[in-house]
């Protein structure tokens, strides 16, 4: 399922679109440096979670470290790699 957001990494909420439809969820992202940013996901103004994304491997991959909406909720670390073009 693809999710798309359009906007700037300046901290303002952007609607998350799935399959071309706008939902109630928003993503706020703030640039930390040229290769990383922090983000927060909310629904109806209530924060659901967030984290930090960092580009690695010359932009071919990225690491995402998430945090839950509360201190008791565990976070995750994931590594994503783009499939090579054939």
Helices and strands as residue ranges (DSSP letters): E 3-4, E 14-18, E 21-33, E 36-43, E 46-56, G 57-59, E 61-68, E 77-81
